Amino acid sequence: MPLPRIAITPGEPAGIGPDICIDICHKNWPCELVFIGDPELLRRRAVILKQAVNIQLADLSQATIKHVPGRMIVIPIELARKEEPGLLDINNASYVTKTLKVAAQLCIDKKCQALVTGPVQKSIINDANIPFSGHTEFFADYCGGYPVMMLATDQLRVALVTTHLALKDVSTAISSSLLEKTIRILNHDLQTKFTIPKPRIAVCGLNPHAGENGHLGDEETTTIIPTLEKLRRKGFNLTGPLPADTAFTRPILKEHDVVLAMYHDQGLPTLKYAGFGDAVNITLGLPIIRTSVDHGTALDLACTGKANATSLESALKMAIQLSAQ
């Protein structure tokens, strides 16, 4: 089987994304790495971090070649203004979104087999009047498909019904059609991308105690339970709705392949506590393979040499694994 070619976007130029890209560049990988970004930014960052890199412009018309430690193959996207590590610059917001579009298109065109994204700063992109609620939504808009966010560690997978949404809007957003669509995508991608023949999905309720039979909210009785029962009749292996405070206990996790949470902060605090720095963000439901780090831009660590590349390494390993399925 040919080696996969993996596209990597360093993310926010003022943050640690370029630092951790340089870190992983110095390791052996069973694939070809293609970085999408400003070569001069990467060169400057390598000098500051005192790490030698051999930057070469990409030629994707050639056959895939195995990564050579210390070599960075780059598709050049020029910054609007030279970065200042640790300081956000609204002028470079469009640079960040352009790197994402170029990388996504490479995967759509099958020139790359997967995409790994470094951390971006959503606030500065929005300040530049570019609508951006997150990588997940951006790629869904650009690539098509319906995105389901799933984060994974070696021991735990957590998927989300809603993602970057204000808590006050979550109840209204959770409809039977949304829940069914999410479960179908989650089930399908666990089968096809993770080779789990019959995924066991533990589904959280929305309210404390999963609604306490309607005494603590009726979303479970009116929406969640009827949807789960409908899908069970179609052969889906679903447990729930479970109270979120028991869904993440060992007996439940041992018997399930994934926990489906109703909203961002219901599921991800537990996952990040269990594996922060090692977790991988995987976007299901897209026509491309996309993984990402589980952390932010860490502006205060940029250029200090203290940034940890473990999550990016995990995201890259996952991208290589998924591209081989």
ZIWO-V379669 format. One record per helix or strand of 3 or more residues. SS is the DSSP state (~ for helix, > for strand). FROM is the first residue (numbers start at 0). TO is the last residue. If there is no record, write none. Layout:
SS&FROM&TO  SS&FROM&TO
This chain:
>&3&8  ~&16&24  >&30&36  ~&38&47  >&53&56  >&70&75  ~&89&107  >&113&116  ~&121&126  ~&134&142  >&147&151  >&156&159  ~&166&172  ~&175&191  >&199&203  ~&207&210  ~&218&232  >&236&241  ~&243&246  ~&249&253  >&257&260  ~&263&274  >&279&283  >&289&291  ~&298&300  ~&309&322
